[in-house]
Amino acid sequence: MSTMTPTDRENPTYPTFIVGIEPPAGRTEKALWFIFRGRDVLLKIKKNPGAIPKLLDPGELGLPSVREQYLGMLEGKHCFSVELPEDTPAPEGMEFVDLKQAHSEISEGCFELVNKAVQIMEWDRTNQFCSRCGTKTYRKPGERGKECPECGELFYPRISPAVIVLIRKGHEVLLARSPGFPKDLYSLIAGFVEPGESAEAAVAREVWEEVGIRVKNITYFGTQAWPFPNSLMIGFTAEYDSGDIRPDGFEIEDAKWFSADYLPVLPGKISISRKLIDHYLKEEGMEV
């Protein structure tokens, strides 16, 4: 679920999560419940702020679930996602937090599970009926899938591949700003892979379309699951080849070359964009 460097693989620090499909029968112990109102997740704000609720069932909090999904086990604890009605108020001592705020407030390991939970919840919600013939679908036993009993069409969680790239020009790095970013924040060029396109071709195309330059030596870095909306971010590094920076004015409103000792506001630490930037800073001899 996370971007891992060789050092991460040698010194694993992430909690053990085992994917599960079929919910346990006769469960009597508390489980972790990833509870969503729309795409906002329920977190504690008093005892253990930012924590995911541990409950036997959401009914303990008076929460009326629309649908529940079993996720698997985290270090011996069962995990569920659950969808609530849109008008459900937060229980006392808790609040519904949008995913971007949760991304900045909780640990990387926890956010990875929130990411998984919201995508499975939305897959369940949006595939209640067959898009081919309109018949109600049913869960396919033993798989994270749904099947239409009428026409046999299968529906699995959709993952949309996207690329993100750190571009170097000597000792400088290209950072860009999208109109929807928080004030003063700059990040990396990113975009979705088009049908029939390789990830490397998508890197070259997105960079050209968004900032008007050519790149070379496109090299794989790592991946990160990302719930905006259901992406698998594929990270790359690349080198500047030619051209002048020319922001497209739509996806990118500003882009500049920055040196390691003069950087703008950067993305949060657990994002793959920041991992790429931190990798560059380490190469430049900077502490991160």
C-alpha positions in Angstrom: 0.0 0.0 0.0 2.9 2.4 0.5 5.9 3.7 -1.3 8.9 1.7 0.0 12.6 2.4 -0.5 15.2 -0.4 -0.2 15.9 0.8 3.3 12.2 0.5 4.2 12.2 -3.1 2.9 15.2 -3.9 5.0 13.7 -2.3 8.1 9.9 -2.7 7.9 8.0 -0.4 10.2 4.4 -0.8 8.9 1.8 -2.7 10.8 0.8 -6.1 9.4 -2.4 -6.1 7.4 -4.0 -9.2 6.0 -6.6 -8.7 3.3 -9.9 -10.5 4.0 -13.0 -11.0 1.9 -15.5 -13.0 4.1 -16.5 -11.4 7.4 -15.9 -13.6 10.5 -18.8 -15.5 11.9 -19.8 -15.1 15.6 -17.2 -12.3 16.3 -17.3 -11.2 20.0 -14.2 -8.9 20.1 -14.1 -5.2 19.1 -13.0 -4.4 15.6 -11.7 -1.3 13.9 -14.5 0.5 12.0 -13.7 2.9 9.2 -17.0 4.9 9.2 -17.8 7.2 6.3 -20.4 9.9 5.8 -19.9 10.5 2.1 -16.1 10.6 1.8 -15.6 12.0 5.3 -14.2 9.6 7.8 -15.2 9.4 11.5 -12.3 10.1 13.9 -12.0 10.6 17.7 -11.3 14.1 18.9 -11.3 13.6 22.7 -9.8 10.4 23.9 -6.9 9.4 21.6 -7.5 12.2 19.0 -7.4 11.1 15.4 -8.0 7.4 16.2 -10.3 5.1 14.3 -13.2 3.9 16.6 -12.9 0.3 18.0 -16.4 -1.1 18.4 -18.4 -4.3 18.3 -20.8 -2.6 15.9 -21.5 1.0 14.8 -24.9 0.6 16.5 -23.1 1.1 19.8 -22.8 4.8 18.8 -26.3 4.9 17.4 -25.1 5.0 13.9 -27.4 3.6 11.2 -25.3 1.8 8.6 -26.4 1.6 5.0 -23.8 -1.0 4.0 -20.8 -2.6 5.6 -17.7 -4.2 4.0 -15.2 -6.5 5.6 -11.6 -5.4 4.9 -9.3 -7.9 6.7 -7.2 -8.0 9.8 -4.7 -5.4 11.2 -2.3 -7.0 13.7 -5.0 -9.5 14.8 -7.9 -7.0 14.8 -10.8 -7.3 12.3 -11.4 -4.2 10.2 -14.6 -3.0 8.5 -15.7 -0.1 6.4 -19.2 1.2 6.7 -21.4 3.7 4.8 -23.7 6.0 6.7 -26.6 8.1 5.5 -25.5 11.6 4.3 -27.3 13.4 7.2 -25.8 11.4 10.1 -24.4 13.6 12.9 -21.1 12.7 14.5 -21.3 11.0 17.9 -20.1 13.0 21.0 -16.3 13.2 21.1 -15.9 12.4 17.4 -16.0 14.3 14.1 -16.3 13.6 10.4 -13.1 14.7 8.7 -12.6 15.0 4.9 -9.8 12.8 3.5 -7.4 15.7 2.8 -7.6 16.8 6.4 -7.3 13.2 7.6 -4.2 12.9 5.4 -2.5 15.6 7.4 -3.7 14.5 10.8 -3.2 10.7 11.0 -0.2 8.4 10.6 0.8 7.0 7.3 -0.2 3.4 8.2 -3.6 4.6 9.3 -4.2 6.7 6.2 -3.3 3.7 4.0 -6.2 1.8 5.6 -8.6 4.8 5.4 -7.6 4.9 1.7 -8.4 1.2 1.3 -11.7 1.5 3.2 -13.1 4.5 1.4 -12.4 2.9 -2.0 -14.0 -0.4 -1.1 -17.0 1.4 0.4 -17.5 3.5 -2.8 -17.0 0.4 -5.0 -19.8 -1.3 -3.1 -22.1 1.8 -3.2 -21.6 2.4 -7.0 -22.1 -1.2 -8.1 -25.4 -2.1 -6.5 -26.8 -2.6 -10.0 -25.4 -4.0 -13.3 -24.3 -1.2 -15.6 -25.0 -3.5 -18.5 -28.6 -4.7 -17.9 -29.7 -2.9 -14.7 -30.2 -6.1 -12.6 -29.2 -6.0 -8.9 -25.7 -7.4 -8.4 -24.6 -9.8 -5.7 -21.2 -10.3 -4.0 -19.1 -13.0 -5.6 -18.1 -15.5 -2.9 -14.4 -15.6 -2.1 -13.6 -12.5 -4.2 -13.7 -8.7 -3.9 -16.2 -8.7 -6.7 -19.8 -8.4 -7.7 -21.7 -10.5 -10.2 -24.9 -9.8 -12.2 -27.2 -12.9 -11.9 -28.9 -12.0 -15.2 -26.0 -11.4 -17.7 -23.0 -12.6 -15.7 -21.1 -9.3 -15.8 -18.4 -9.0 -13.1 -17.6 -5.8 -11.2 -14.3 -5.4 -9.3 -13.0 -2.3 -7.5 -11.7 0.2 -10.1 -8.1 1.5 -9.8 -7.1 4.4 -11.9 -3.3 4.5 -12.7 -1.7 8.0 -12.5 1.9 9.2 -12.8 3.8 11.7 -10.8 7.3 12.8 -11.6 10.2 14.8 -10.1 12.2 16.5 -12.8 15.8 17.6 -12.2 17.8 20.2 -14.1 21.3 20.0 -12.6 20.9 20.7 -8.9 17.4 22.3 -9.3 14.0 20.6 -9.3 10.8 21.6 -11.1 7.9 22.4 -8.7 4.5 23.5 -9.9 1.3 25.0 -8.5 -2.3 24.0 -9.4 -5.1 26.5 -8.9 -6.7 24.3 -6.3 -3.7 24.1 -4.0 -3.5 25.7 -0.6 -1.7 29.1 -0.5 2.0 29.0 -1.5 2.1 25.2 -1.9 4.0 23.7 -4.8 4.2 20.0 -5.8 5.2 17.8 -8.8 3.7 17.3 -12.2 1.1 14.5 -12.2 -1.7 13.1 -14.3 -3.7 10.0 -15.2 -2.5 7.4 -17.7 -4.6 7.4 -20.9 -6.0 4.1 -22.4 -3.3 2.3 -24.4 -0.5 4.4 -22.9 2.5 3.3 -20.9 3.3 5.0 -17.6 6.5 6.4 -19.1 4.7 7.8 -22.1 2.2 9.4 -19.7 5.0 11.1 -17.8 6.4 12.6 -21.0 3.0 13.7 -22.3 1.8 15.2 -19.0 5.0 17.2 -18.6 4.7 18.5 -22.1 1.0 19.4 -21.8 1.2 21.0 -18.4 4.5 22.9 -18.5 5.8 22.7 -22.1 9.2 21.0 -21.6 10.7 17.7 -22.7 12.2 15.2 -20.3 14.6 12.3 -20.6 15.9 9.4 -18.5 12.5 8.6 -17.0 13.1 6.2 -14.1 10.7 4.3 -11.8 10.7 5.3 -8.2 7.7 3.7 -6.4 4.0 3.6 -6.0 1.3 4.8 -3.6 -2.4 4.1 -3.4 -4.3 7.4 -3.3 -8.0 7.9 -2.7 -8.4 11.0 -4.9 -10.5 9.5 -6.3 -9.2 5.9 -6.6 -5.7 6.2 -7.9 -2.6 4.2 -7.9 0.2 6.8 -8.1 3.2 5.6 -10.0 6.2 7.8 -9.1 9.1 8.6 -11.4 12.2 10.7 -11.6 13.3 12.4 -14.9 15.9 14.8 -16.2 15.2 18.1 -18.1 15.9 17.7 -21.8 14.6 20.9 -23.6 12.1 23.7 -23.7 11.1 26.7 -21.6 8.5 26.4 -18.8 5.1 27.3 -20.1 2.3 26.6 -17.6 -0.9 25.6 -19.4 -3.1 27.9 -17.2 -5.6 25.2 -16.4 -3.9 22.3 -14.6 -0.9 24.4 -13.7 -0.9 28.2 -12.9 2.8 28.5 -12.1 5.9 26.4 -12.3 9.6 27.2 -11.4 13.0 25.6 -10.9 13.9 25.5 -7.3 17.2 24.8 -5.5 17.4 22.5 -2.5 18.1 25.4 -0.2 15.3 27.5 -1.4 12.0 25.6 -1.5 8.3 26.7 -1.3 5.6 25.2 0.9 5.7 21.4 0.1 3.1 18.6 0.3 2.6 16.5 3.4 5.2 14.0 4.5 3.2 10.8 3.7 2.4 11.7 0.1 4.5 10.2 -2.7 5.2 13.7 -4.0 6.9 14.5 -0.8 8.8 11.2 -0.8 10.1 12.1 -4.2 11.1 15.6 -3.1 12.8 14.2 0.1 14.7 11.7 -2.1 16.0 14.7 -4.1 17.0 16.6 -1.0 18.9 13.6 0.3 20.8 13.4 -3.0 21.6 17.1 -2.6 23.0 16.4 0.9 20.1 18.0 2.8 18.6 16.6 6.0 14.8 15.8 5.7 
